[in-house]
Amino acid sequence: MGGDRRKDTYWVLRREELRCLASPIRMDIVDHLAGRPPMPIRELARRIGKQPSAIYHHLRQLIDVGLVLEAGTQVVNRKSEKLYATPAPRVRLKRALAERVDDDAMRALVGAMLRQSERDFAAGVAADDARADGAYRNLGMFRLINRPSKRSLKRVNALLEEIGEILWEEDQPGEPLVALSWVMAPIRADDPGED
């Protein structure tokens, strides 16, 4: 299944893709390639804050399952280097979750996402340009447990889709990168009277 470069969105739908993404570093590689022009491994590594040798093995695994493509070459200082890209500007997991492709892989993937989110947050707290309040806040956290009505849940989901669209479309060079992660799940109360 999956997608191709001619489409805007590549839907991650195969078990091997989900299992491959259940790694914070591989997820970070895909996140840094998605929606951007193809780039060489040295540039990708610089953006992630790692050495090329530290991500090469992960990049190969992503290529093996089709989540990253070799997208040509460029010559820099008379040296040819491969360029890498995602199969489409957007790489999404939503359908794999809806179709229950592999619940174990999805749980592992969410765990990896949350580990990476903790790393993102730790780096954000230390950043000179971190803002925790005001209209230009770029640092925050939120967790809430409640019982929304179907109408409210529909509105929350519409707003989450809108936020995703804003972040997908907007890539302003010179502005600091931000990472946004969210997890929503139905939970069961331990109190038997709480149904």
Rosetta blueprint (number, residue, H / E / L):
1 M L
2 G L
3 G L
4 D L
5 R L
6 R L
7 K L
8 D L
9 T E
10 Y E
11 W E
12 V L
13 L L
14 R L
15 R H
16 E H
17 E H
18 L H
19 R H
20 C H
21 L H
22 A L
23 S L
24 P H
25 I H
26 R H
27 M H
28 D H
29 I H
30 V H
31 D H
32 H H
33 L H
34 A L
35 G L
36 R L
37 P L
38 P L
39 M E
40 P L
41 I H
42 R H
43 E H
44 L H
45 A H
46 R H
47 R H
48 I H
49 G L
50 K L
51 Q L
52 P H
53 S H
54 A H
55 I H
56 Y H
57 H H
58 H H
59 L H
60 R H
61 Q H
62 L H
63 I H
64 D H
65 V H
66 G L
67 L L
68 V L
69 L E
70 E E
71 A E
72 G E
73 T E
74 Q E
75 V E
76 V E
77 N L
78 R L
79 K E
80 S E
81 E E
82 K E
83 L E
84 Y E
85 A E
86 T L
87 P L
88 A L
89 P L
90 R E
91 V E
92 R E
93 L L
94 K H
95 R H
96 A H
97 L H
98 A H
99 E L
100 R L
101 V L
102 D L
103 D H
104 D H
105 A H
106 M H
107 R H
108 A H
109 L H
110 V H
111 G H
112 A H
113 M H
114 L H
115 R H
116 Q H
117 S H
118 E H
119 R H
120 D H
121 F H
122 A H
123 A H
124 G H
125 V H
126 A H
127 A L
128 D L
129 D L
130 A L
131 R L
132 A L
133 D L
134 G L
135 A L
136 Y L
137 R L
138 N L
139 L L
140 G L
141 M L
142 F L
143 R L
144 L L
145 I L
146 N L
147 R L
148 P L
149 S L
150 K H
151 R H
152 S H
153 L H
154 K H
155 R H
156 V H
157 N H
158 A H
159 L H
160 L H
161 E H
162 E H
163 I H
164 G H
165 E H
166 I H
167 L H
168 W H
169 E H
170 E L
171 D L
172 Q L
173 P L
174 G L
175 E L
176 P L
177 L L
178 V L
179 A L
180 L L
181 S L
182 W L
183 V L
184 M L
185 A L
186 P L
187 I L
188 R L
189 A L
190 D L
191 D L
192 P L
193 G L
194 E L
195 D L
